[in-house]
Amino acid sequence: NCFVNIMSVYRRKLSEIKKNGSIDIIKINFGGKKISLKVVDDSNETVGLLTTWRKKSRRMFATNFRMSNTRTKNWIQQNILKNPDCVLFMIYVNDKKVGNVSIDLFNEKLNSVELDNYMKDPDYIFPGMMTIVDKIFLKWIFEELKVSRITTKIFSDNHKMLNIHIRCGGWNIINVIPLKMIKTVDGWTWKETKLRPNEFAERYMNVLEVKYEKLIETFGKIDYTFIKL
């Protein structure tokens, strides 16, 4: 039936992409530079970069733990490359790795997926790059993976990422979740909590949603290419 076909497109596409390794899946010309997205690899260089970037941005993640290259490498191999519903792309600018973006948590019933782990090397400056990648990557997800809905979760105090999505266009806040910090063996995790009347949470998480029609309304003219496998 139609639902089965949609499911097979999503998983088959991700499987094909991963089998092809680190090739340009998306190409973008912007600001006089060449941006490309390639599937993550588990090389020492990539592992080291992802570990360093996460350490620098640890406050904007829902979980924090003792990070190491060994844990990062295992995460890439087990949670990304062997996960049929998840893919993570490294973002390259003129062949240099400068960031990453992933999708995960595919919802079969809603035919939706979550934009996750969107991060840039905080020391790399390229105004507008993250918004352009946001626009093109979302369009690729809708058109190539045939999903109906994309969501993401962002801390309400992560103003940089919220502004990136606002400038992208199409995103709407559909829920705000109150959070409480829970200490763990080697860090912490933020968990949803219930509030009493007139009580404020330690922190809040915004849940955002984008649909294809809304994205296209403000898409604009951008020079990009989707690689057909």
Salt bridges, closest charged atoms under 4 A:
GLU16 OE2 - ARG12 NE 3.75
ASP24 OD1 - LYS38 NZ 3.62
ASP41 OD2 - LYS97 NZ 3.62
GLU45 OE1 - LYS97 NZ 2.89
ASP85 OD1 - ARG11 NE 2.76
GLU108 OE2 - ARG11 NH2 3.39
GLU114 OE1 - LYS153 NZ 2.93
ASP123 OD2 - LYS56 NZ 2.53
ASP134 OD2 - HIS165 ND1 2.60
GLU143 OE2 - LYS139 NZ 2.83
GLU144 OE1 - LYS13 NZ 3.53
GLU144 OE2 - LYS228 NZ 2.59
ASP157 OD2 - ARG59 NH2 3.00
ASP157 OD1 - ARG203 NH2 3.20
ASP186 OD2 - ARG71 NH1 2.83
GLU199 OE2 - ARG196 NH2 3.88
GLU209 OE2 - ARG149 NE 2.37
